[in-house]
Every structure is written in C-alpha cells, then in structure tokens.
C-alpha cells in the first residue's frame, strides 16, 4: 500500500512540476509598452509609435539575437532603433536584417532590451503584424539568448506570438487564444441547412 502511495505521489509531483515549468518558458516578445502588458496598437492616423522588445523567463540574460519580420499589410516605416540598457551594450546589425545584442551586464527578466520607433501613416491593414524570428544566420528556427554563464538559451516562438496593428477581433496577439463562442452541435448544423 505504501509503495502504491509513493508511486502516485511521484507521478503527481512530476506532473505538477512539468505544468509549472511549462508556464515559465523563456520568451522574447514585442509589446507597445516596456512592461510587456500590451501587444497591439492602432495605426489609424499618421504619427510615431514605439515597439518594445522584452525578454522574459531567461535568468541572468547577458545577450540575445533575433530578427524582426513585418507581416503583410504592415505599412509603417522604421525610423529608429535603440538598446536602452546601461552601461555600454554592443549592437551588431539591425532589427530587420538580424540583430545581436551583447548587453554588457547580467539582467534578470522581465527586461526591456530594445526599442523600435516607427512612423505610421494610418494605412496599415487590419491585423497587420510584426513578429520575432531567429537570426538569419541561425538555421534552427530559434531565437537565442545567452545567460551569464555563457549558456545558450533557445527560444521557440509560437506562430501566435506577434505584435498587431489594428486588431479587429479576428486576430490575436501575445500568444493569447482567439476568443470563441460556445454553441451546440445543432446550431452548427443549422448553419449549413
């Protein structure tokens, strides 16, 4: 009996531990604010806006490399890039052709690592997006970070991890699920009658 209880408890601990660990996966995202609470903006009139690159769940991050990719319908123009961290970060490349950041110190996330400034024209399509991708020199599809022990941290972005301009309810950002409406099977069948 005690052995069975021990096995059950071990399984529960492993399952609960795996669930907790999966909720804290390393992530790098694009946000409309430096505290990473919003992943969308509207581009309905000419003006400047900023997009912030924020690293999360990467303990003691000292470096990161990625590329920003604009999706269809994104018409804003990049006018400035900046790494806001002191004292002297090294920046190699640019956001759209591939960027390598050596931050100069070890930081504990969440940490705002880069700022992109755009000129919007009020012409971006609904659900136009920006996404982060692996640096073009990397063929494995991962964004890479480096911790203070110089260990590589591979970050797999989700296809729903994106920054949106002009979200209209048919698209989602920040990797959040698209809202759904509960219904019955009969109501679905009635749509096709």
C-alpha positions as CSV (number, residue, x, y, z in Angstrom):
1,X,0.0,0.0,0.0
2,X,2.8,2.4,0.9
3,X,4.6,1.7,-2.3
4,X,1.5,2.4,-4.4
5,X,1.0,5.7,-2.5
6,X,4.7,6.6,-3.2
7,X,4.3,5.9,-6.9
8,X,1.1,8.0,-7.1
9,X,2.7,10.9,-5.2
10,X,5.8,10.7,-7.5
11,X,3.5,10.9,-10.6
12,X,1.6,13.9,-9.1
13,X,4.9,15.7,-8.3
14,X,6.3,15.1,-11.8
15,X,3.0,16.2,-13.5
16,X,2.6,19.3,-11.3
17,X,6.3,20.2,-11.7
18,X,6.1,19.8,-15.5
19,X,3.0,22.0,-15.6
20,X,4.7,24.7,-13.5
21,X,7.9,24.6,-15.6
22,X,6.0,24.8,-18.9
23,X,4.3,28.0,-17.8
24,X,7.7,29.7,-17.4
25,X,9.2,29.0,-20.8
26,X,11.8,31.5,-22.0
27,X,10.2,34.1,-24.2
28,X,11.1,37.3,-26.1
29,X,8.1,39.4,-27.2
30,X,7.1,42.6,-28.9
31,X,5.0,45.0,-26.9
32,X,3.5,48.5,-27.1
33,X,4.9,49.3,-23.6
34,X,8.2,48.4,-21.8
35,X,6.4,46.5,-19.0
36,X,5.1,43.9,-21.6
37,X,1.4,44.2,-20.8
38,X,0.1,45.1,-24.3
39,X,0.9,43.6,-27.7
40,X,-1.1,45.8,-30.1
41,X,-1.6,49.4,-31.3
42,X,-3.8,51.1,-33.8
43,X,-2.3,52.8,-36.9
44,X,-5.3,54.9,-38.0
45,X,-3.6,58.3,-38.4
46,X,0.0,59.5,-39.3
47,X,2.3,59.5,-36.3
48,X,5.2,57.9,-34.4
49,X,4.8,54.8,-32.3
50,X,7.3,52.5,-30.4
51,X,7.5,48.8,-30.1
52,X,9.5,47.3,-27.2
53,X,11.4,44.0,-27.2
54,X,11.1,42.4,-23.8
55,X,12.9,39.2,-22.6
56,X,11.0,37.1,-20.1
57,X,11.9,34.0,-18.1
58,X,15.6,34.0,-19.1
59,X,17.5,34.3,-15.8
60,X,20.7,36.3,-15.9
61,X,20.4,37.2,-19.6
62,X,23.6,38.9,-21.0
63,X,23.0,38.6,-24.7
64,X,20.2,37.9,-27.3
65,X,19.9,37.6,-31.0
66,X,16.8,37.8,-33.2
67,X,15.2,39.3,-36.3
68,X,12.0,41.3,-36.6
69,X,9.7,40.3,-39.5
70,X,6.9,42.5,-40.8
71,X,3.8,40.7,-42.0
72,X,1.5,41.6,-44.9
73,X,-0.2,44.9,-44.6
74,X,2.3,46.5,-42.2
75,X,3.0,49.9,-43.8
76,X,4.8,51.8,-41.0
77,X,8.5,52.7,-41.6
78,X,11.2,52.0,-39.1
79,X,12.9,55.3,-38.2
80,X,14.9,54.4,-35.1
81,X,16.4,51.6,-33.0
82,X,17.9,51.8,-29.5
83,X,19.2,49.5,-26.8
84,X,18.2,51.3,-23.6
85,X,20.5,49.4,-21.2
86,X,23.5,50.9,-19.5
87,X,26.5,51.0,-19.5
88,X,27.7,50.1,-23.0
89,X,25.7,47.4,-24.8
90,X,27.1,46.2,-28.1
91,X,24.7,46.2,-31.0
92,X,25.5,44.3,-34.2
93,X,23.2,44.6,-37.2
94,X,19.7,45.9,-37.2
95,X,16.3,44.6,-36.3
96,X,15.0,43.7,-39.8
97,X,18.2,42.1,-41.1
98,X,19.3,40.4,-37.9
99,X,20.3,41.8,-34.5
100,X,22.9,40.6,-32.0
101,X,22.8,42.4,-28.6
102,X,25.6,42.0,-26.0
103,X,24.0,43.7,-23.0
104,X,27.2,44.5,-21.1
105,X,25.7,43.2,-17.8
106,X,23.6,40.3,-16.5
107,X,19.9,41.2,-16.2
108,X,17.0,39.4,-14.6
109,X,13.8,39.4,-16.6
110,X,11.5,40.8,-17.5
111,X,13.9,43.2,-19.1
112,X,13.3,45.7,-21.9
113,X,16.2,45.0,-24.2
114,X,15.4,47.0,-27.4
115,X,13.1,49.8,-28.7
116,X,11.9,50.2,-32.3
117,X,10.5,53.6,-33.4
118,X,8.2,53.6,-36.4
119,X,6.5,56.3,-38.5
120,X,2.9,55.1,-39.0
121,X,0.9,56.5,-41.9
122,X,-2.6,55.4,-40.8
123,X,-2.6,52.9,-43.7
124,X,-1.7,49.5,-42.1
125,X,-4.3,46.8,-42.7
126,X,-6.4,45.2,-40.0
127,X,-4.3,42.6,-38.2
128,X,-1.0,43.7,-39.7
129,X,1.8,42.3,-37.6
130,X,5.4,42.2,-36.6
131,X,6.9,39.0,-35.3
132,X,10.3,37.9,-33.9
133,X,12.2,35.2,-35.7
134,X,15.6,33.5,-35.4
135,X,18.6,35.5,-36.6
136,X,19.1,34.8,-40.3
137,X,22.5,33.2,-39.6
138,X,20.8,30.6,-37.5
139,X,19.1,27.7,-39.3
140,X,17.4,26.0,-36.4
141,X,14.5,28.5,-36.1
142,X,15.2,29.6,-32.5
143,X,15.8,33.0,-31.1
144,X,18.9,32.7,-29.0
145,X,19.7,34.3,-25.6
146,X,22.9,33.8,-23.6
147,X,23.0,33.7,-19.8
148,X,25.8,35.0,-17.5
149,X,27.4,31.5,-17.5
150,X,27.5,31.8,-21.3
151,X,25.0,29.0,-21.8
152,X,22.8,29.3,-24.9
153,X,19.1,29.5,-24.2
154,X,17.0,28.5,-27.3
155,X,13.6,30.2,-27.5
156,X,10.9,28.7,-29.7
157,X,8.4,31.4,-30.7
158,X,4.8,30.4,-31.3
159,X,3.1,31.3,-34.5
160,X,0.7,33.4,-32.4
161,X,3.4,35.4,-30.7
162,X,3.2,38.6,-32.6
163,X,2.6,42.4,-32.3
164,X,-0.5,43.6,-34.0
165,X,-1.5,46.8,-35.7
166,X,-5.2,47.5,-35.9
167,X,-6.5,44.3,-34.3
168,X,-10.2,43.7,-35.2
169,X,-11.2,40.6,-33.2
170,X,-10.3,38.1,-36.0
171,X,-6.6,38.1,-34.9
172,X,-4.8,37.6,-31.6
173,X,-1.6,38.8,-30.2
174,X,0.8,37.9,-27.3
175,X,0.1,34.2,-27.9
176,X,-3.3,34.6,-26.2
177,X,-6.1,32.3,-27.6
178,X,-8.6,33.7,-30.0
179,X,-11.9,34.1,-28.2
180,X,-14.6,31.6,-29.1
181,X,-18.3,31.4,-28.8
182,X,-19.9,28.4,-27.1
183,X,-22.6,26.7,-29.2
184,X,-24.3,23.4,-29.7
185,X,-23.8,20.9,-32.5
186,X,-27.4,21.5,-33.6
187,X,-26.6,25.2,-34.0
188,X,-23.6,24.4,-36.2
189,X,-25.6,22.0,-38.4
190,X,-28.3,24.7,-38.8
191,X,-25.7,27.0,-40.4
192,X,-25.5,24.6,-43.4
193,X,-29.2,23.9,-43.9
